[in-house]
């Protein structure tokens, strides 16, 4: 089989890239190991930038909207108004929507094709009927954090973290327009959250770290608040690192990684829906314009690098540091956070420092301390 572009992995980033390329007249195929495609259900929160990147809002994918993000530490709390509101979406519905859109655009979809190897410009897939070969001058790897494409072509893979969410009834008296995050570095280097997905249902979760005990921590958190899980959602999520170079050329084939396979995830919030779609758009531009992928990624990389540096700062905070960070959020800071969302970090960091000079002192103290946790590093990435 011969195509202009082969996309391996029917992820949101992979399907979005395939759709854009097919709409531009390219012969595009998406191969995925699942048959039928059945992505795991996961409730996710995204900024309004999601609408902008997609170009139109798939209403059947949006479950709910959020107007306020409440932040709590051990002894401080603050509410951040979101304008425009954040959106709550369902991952599996979003991916299936993108598959329909891609097929409408003329993309060839091959379910039940598991990528096995590459060599001599030929890709080999295992199917029920045996090994099938396909060729294309461009391969887009969109097969997630444990990318087989990255492994086959020797591209360093992103570090990753586990997340776990419990599905619960929305607590009595909880405003369904409010989501909340809790910081406690004694439990996790990241945070806990509660995200309403409707007026009656919510998910409660946390990001794990190298200390493990993810399920026991979540169970204890639920018990502390008197909430009961009716189901669970889990995943391993990629993390961006400035040294990642998600591209390579081998045997005359240009290989571009997108989404989780490329580590296109904000490490502050462990969110990659918007940034993964932006990575897909960068890959499509590179192919269609004959430009270098690394050049098309510059804006996205700057955004993700800023989040990485913010994460470096947060990794040095103890609970008293988080308390101070929240206390320092004055009205000028809250207005900035209201008007600029989490996918617009470029330019926001300096504005926040000007709005609250105490952040500079907190940053100085943090970076003169040792990190609280080991640094997450890419798999197979050399220094330099």
PyMOL commands that set and color helices and strands:
alter all, ss='L'
color gray80, all
select helices_A, chain A and resi 12-23+49-54+91-104+148-153+214-225+259-262+273-289+293-296+298-314+319-327+331-339+348-355+358-367
alter helices_A, ss='H'
color red, helices_A
select strands_A, chain A and resi 5-8+28-32+43-46+62-72+77-90+108-111+114-119+122-127+130-135+138-141+159-169+178-182+192-196+201-207+231-239+247-250+253-257
alter strands_A, ss='S'
color yellow, strands_A
deselect
rebuild
show_as cartoon
